[in-house]
Amino acid sequence: MEYFDPREYDLAGRIARLRTKHGVIETPYLFPVIDPTRQQPSLETIDKLGFNAIITNAYLFYKRNRGRIKSIHESLNWKHPVMTDSGGYQVLVYGGVEIDNKTIVNYEKKIGVDIGVILDIPTGTRMEFGEAWKAVQTTFDRAVEALPVIMDSDQLWVLPIQGAPYKELVKYSSIRAWRYPYHIHAFGSPTVFLERYDYSKIVELVATARLYLPPHKPLHVFGVGHPMILPFLVALGGDLFDSASYILYARDDRYMTETGTKRIDELSYLPCNCPVCSKYTAREIQKLSREERVKLLSLHNLYILRKELLNTKQAIKEGRLWEYLEYKSKAHPTLRKAFETVKKYLDLINKYNPLTKGSPYAMFLIDVDSLYNPRLVSIRHNTLSNILTSYKGKYVELYPALYKPYNQQEWISNKMSKGNILLYHPYLGIFPPELSNTYPYFQHEESINIVFMEKYSEKIISEIMIIKPKAITIHYVRNTWSEHIAKILEEKLKKTIDVKIVEIT
């Protein structure tokens, strides 16, 4: 069946429909981890919050039912999709489980899960390379062993990608995964990195997996459940996530925010307007019994997770996911490091990122990070390749793109008929006036900081050097950014090109 249907792309992130026996899951999606014996908040509440799929542990379900076959949907009183882990987390934490791979996979099949996982060997972060290599090989051996059991089922099956923290093993696992007919791939073992706020390492490894995995199959990232990191992983191709963080943090009196976690006893105010925070003050929650406090904090944490998913999806829809990452990266030093890691994978992003969206919103150009916006980079490259090469070896006059629409500036409109006129802009680079009314030359909002003039100029200089004009006159307006850039260009170009700068009066 056609089970995965991407509808919208931005960067390597996508909004897609994942079809299961018990309904459609819209990605990006986070599965709340469910404990059937002491679940809080209730599944009814989780459903009402907008989470239409959950994940629980098939190994624990097997132990509590002593191996008896029971419909997992009936047992949980849940009519929507159910994903189950097979016990891999217990293997990671305790070193093993009292069940074999074939038995647990067969059990997942018979209890009617919508998405099942083989019993993999997570590599965690403490294994030596040789141990991790053996764990990867064992995971693939078990993937082969499970095939006769799962091939005739109508469920979706997950092949975990192990090898962390070794990037080369993650690459090897991802390439080898092409051989196996599994529906979903899952990056394993990121929990320790999350606990240490080592987000850049998670981003690096997930990007490596996505780079070498089949692009038409969804990628699940196990154990990721903090709103801080979700949009960065989505931007590099993460489709599915799961976590018990909402309840684990609540039991530790931790309150999720979009930029970190805070202890509830440290808060004077609740910086959120969810139903919990709208009804209670920080002081009132602090005075509640532990049971009531955990209940409310877990609810709040779920609201924050859902809000982050919706914000990320809306950014994808509008074609502003890069701008959203720019905004998020300013909130915490670890997110800044994660964003710098994202920049290393622009080639991966460009494989997926559409050049424009159907109804393009104005591009926000904020600071030097905006220079790396893949959509802007692609447009500048295409302009250079397809249009500006016709200016090669000619005399060129450069005018500043100061006020939109740029081709109607007084110093441009009366000179356009003479030809060889180009405009320059800190973010947009150099371009002919004829593009002034197109996207994004007209549809953008900008913030230009003179602190970054050298960085802006570097990009413009590289474009000029590709054109290699016979001579160039750079016009500028005093006391504007154009004066700074014109002087930098003159200084950097005068050794190789006949260049002069002229003030516009």
MOKA-V936944 format. One record per pair of residues at least 24 apart in sequence whose ideal C-beta (glycine too) atoms are under 6 Angstrom apart, sorted by sequence separation. I is the first residue (numbers start at 0). J is the second residue. D is the distance in Angstrom with one decimal. If there is no record, write none. Layout:
i | j | d
I | J | D
I | J | D
This chain:
i | j | d
30 | 54 | 3.9
83 | 107 | 5.4
117 | 141 | 5.3
160 | 184 | 5.5
275 | 299 | 4.4
349 | 373 | 5.5
395 | 419 | 5.4
396 | 420 | 5.4
397 | 421 | 5.5
398 | 422 | 5.6
400 | 424 | 4.1
117 | 142 | 5.8
156 | 181 | 5.2
163 | 188 | 4.4
348 | 373 | 5.0
394 | 419 | 6.0
471 | 496 | 5.8
477 | 502 | 5.8
57 | 83 | 3.8
135 | 161 | 5.1
156 | 182 | 5.6
157 | 183 | 4.6
158 | 184 | 5.6
159 | 185 | 4.7
160 | 186 | 5.2
161 | 187 | 5.1
209 | 235 | 5.7
273 | 299 | 5.7
393 | 419 | 5.5
395 | 421 | 5.7
397 | 423 | 5.1
406 | 432 | 4.0
52 | 79 | 5.7
134 | 161 | 5.7
135 | 162 | 5.3
155 | 182 | 4.2
205 | 232 | 5.5
209 | 236 | 3.6
470 | 497 | 3.9
471 | 498 | 5.0
472 | 499 | 5.6
473 | 500 | 4.6
474 | 501 | 5.2
476 | 503 | 5.1
24 | 52 | 4.9
51 | 79 | 4.7
52 | 80 | 4.0
54 | 82 | 4.2
55 | 83 | 5.8
56 | 84 | 5.3
57 | 85 | 5.5
58 | 86 | 3.2
117 | 145 | 4.8
155 | 183 | 6.0
157 | 185 | 5.0
159 | 187 | 4.6
184 | 212 | 5.2
345 | 373 | 5.7
456 | 484 | 5.4
83 | 112 | 4.6
202 | 231 | 5.6
206 | 235 | 4.5
273 | 302 | 3.8
342 | 371 | 5.4
406 | 435 | 3.9
472 | 501 | 5.9
474 | 503 | 5.2
91 | 121 | 4.0
198 | 228 | 5.0
205 | 235 | 5.8
405 | 435 | 4.2
425 | 455 | 3.8
428 | 458 | 5.9
81 | 112 | 5.3
85 | 116 | 4.7
226 | 257 | 5.2
404 | 435 | 4.8
428 | 459 | 5.9
452 | 483 | 4.4
456 | 487 | 4.3
460 | 491 | 5.4
81 | 113 | 5.4
82 | 114 | 3.9
83 | 115 | 5.8
84 | 116 | 5.4
86 | 118 | 5.7
87 | 119 | 4.8
91 | 123 | 5.4
184 | 216 | 5.9
190 | 222 | 4.3
205 | 237 | 5.9
404 | 436 | 5.6
80 | 113 | 4.2
85 | 118 | 4.4
135 | 168 | 5.7
189 | 222 | 5.7
429 | 462 | 5.1
447 | 480 | 5.0
87 | 121 | 5.3
131 | 165 | 5.7
183 | 217 | 5.2
184 | 218 | 5.5
185 | 219 | 3.9
186 | 220 | 4.9
187 | 221 | 5.2
428 | 462 | 5.3
449 | 483 | 5.6
42 | 77 | 5.5
169 | 204 | 5.4
173 | 208 | 4.9
177 | 213 | 5.9
183 | 219 | 5.7
185 | 221 | 5.7
423 | 459 | 5.7
128 | 165 | 5.9
131 | 168 | 5.7
135 | 172 | 5.5
142 | 179 | 5.4
170 | 207 | 5.6
174 | 211 | 5.0
404 | 441 | 5.9
58 | 96 | 5.6
169 | 207 | 4.9
173 | 211 | 3.7
318 | 356 | 4.0
403 | 441 | 5.8
71 | 110 | 4.5
115 | 154 | 5.7
122 | 161 | 4.9
169 | 208 | 5.5
173 | 212 | 4.7
71 | 111 | 5.9
119 | 159 | 4.0
122 | 162 | 5.9
124 | 164 | 5.1
325 | 365 | 6.0
68 | 109 | 4.9
70 | 111 | 5.3
71 | 112 | 5.9
100 | 141 | 4.3
104 | 145 | 4.6
114 | 155 | 4.6
115 | 156 | 5.5
116 | 157 | 4.3
122 | 163 | 5.6
163 | 204 | 5.3
166 | 207 | 5.5
170 | 211 | 5.6
322 | 363 | 4.8
101 | 144 | 5.9
105 | 148 | 5.2
250 | 293 | 5.5
317 | 360 | 4.9
325 | 368 | 4.8
100 | 144 | 5.9
104 | 148 | 5.2
108 | 152 | 5.3
249 | 293 | 4.7
61 | 106 | 5.3
255 | 300 | 4.4
386 | 431 | 6.0
249 | 296 | 3.7
160 | 208 | 5.1
249 | 297 | 3.9
255 | 303 | 4.5
382 | 430 | 5.3
379 | 428 | 4.7
57 | 107 | 4.8
246 | 297 | 4.7
321 | 372 | 4.6
30 | 82 | 5.6
245 | 297 | 5.2
248 | 300 | 5.7
245 | 300 | 3.9
24 | 80 | 5.9
245 | 301 | 4.9
22 | 79 | 5.3
369 | 426 | 5.9
21 | 79 | 5.6
22 | 80 | 5.4
21 | 80 | 4.7
19 | 80 | 4.4
364 | 426 | 4.4
123 | 188 | 5.1
121 | 187 | 4.9
122 | 188 | 5.4
121 | 188 | 4.6
124 | 191 | 4.4
258 | 330 | 4.0
258 | 331 | 5.4
395 | 468 | 4.2
391 | 466 | 5.4
393 | 468 | 5.9
394 | 469 | 5.3
390 | 466 | 5.2
391 | 467 | 5.8
393 | 469 | 5.8
394 | 470 | 4.9
395 | 471 | 5.0
396 | 472 | 4.9
397 | 473 | 4.6
398 | 474 | 4.9
399 | 475 | 5.9
226 | 303 | 5.5
362 | 439 | 4.3
392 | 469 | 5.6
226 | 304 | 5.9
229 | 307 | 5.2
233 | 311 | 5.3
359 | 438 | 4.9
364 | 443 | 5.6
383 | 462 | 5.7
387 | 466 | 5.5
226 | 307 | 3.6
230 | 311 | 4.5
361 | 442 | 4.6
362 | 443 | 4.3
363 | 444 | 5.6
364 | 445 | 4.3
365 | 446 | 5.3
361 | 443 | 5.4
399 | 481 | 3.5
355 | 438 | 6.0
359 | 442 | 5.8
361 | 444 | 5.3
367 | 451 | 4.9
234 | 320 | 5.6
367 | 454 | 4.9
234 | 324 | 5.9
21 | 113 | 5.4
20 | 113 | 5.3
230 | 323 | 5.9
410 | 503 | 5.2
19 | 113 | 3.9
230 | 327 | 6.0
231 | 337 | 4.9
198 | 333 | 5.0
202 | 337 | 4.9
196 | 333 | 4.6
199 | 336 | 4.1
203 | 340 | 5.3
210 | 347 | 5.0
199 | 337 | 4.9
202 | 340 | 4.4
206 | 344 | 4.5
198 | 337 | 4.1
199 | 340 | 4.5
54 | 241 | 4.7
27 | 233 | 4.8
32 | 241 | 5.8
27 | 238 | 5.9
28 | 239 | 5.7
29 | 240 | 4.4
30 | 241 | 4.0
32 | 243 | 3.7
26 | 238 | 4.3
3 | 217 | 5.4
12 | 233 | 4.3
12 | 234 | 5.1
10 | 234 | 4.4
11 | 235 | 5.3
11 | 236 | 4.1
48 | 301 | 5.5
39 | 294 | 5.9
49 | 305 | 5.6
40 | 297 | 5.7
39 | 297 | 6.0
40 | 298 | 5.6
29 | 304 | 5.8
27 | 308 | 6.0
14 | 312 | 5.6
14 | 315 | 5.5
12 | 315 | 5.2
9 | 315 | 4.2
7 | 315 | 5.5
12 | 320 | 5.5
7 | 316 | 5.8
9 | 318 | 5.3
10 | 320 | 4.9
9 | 320 | 4.3
11 | 347 | 5.9
11 | 348 | 5.0
10 | 348 | 4.8
11 | 351 | 4.3
10 | 352 | 5.2
8 | 351 | 5.3
8 | 353 | 5.6
